[in-house]
């Protein structure tokens, strides 16, 4: 009989990986820069969209824009 998967552990391990920590830090850095430039009120309910980004690529050299949360989630590529 197959062992049951521990989805909580898999989730925690994935988000604790060095690659994901780096990508999360890049997203947070870009959000802080947008707050500094446009103000906190301008970003209420909005997200920072990385234009032309590859989901597995480097975000540091991408242009960004402020978009509505639902718009940003709709245009995201399907993830495996």
Residue, then its C-alpha position, 0 to 999 in steps of 0.5 A: x500500500x502506498x504511503x500517504x503524502x504529507x501535503x502540508x510538509x510539501x507546501x512548507x518545504x517548497x516555500x522555504x526553499x532558497x529559490x522561492x525565498x529569493x523570488x518572494x524577496x524580489x516581489x516584496x522589494x518591488x512592492x515597497x518601491x511602488x509604495x514609496x513612489x505612489x503611496x500606500x493608498x494608491x496600492x490598496x487592493x492592487x498588485x504589482x504586475x511584472x510585465x513580460x515575466x517568465x514565471x520561472x525567470x528573474x524578476x529583478x530586471x522586469x518593468x512593473x505596473x500597478x494593476x487590480x488584483x483580479x486582473x493580475x490573477x487572470x493573466x497569470x500563466x497556468x502553473x504545473 
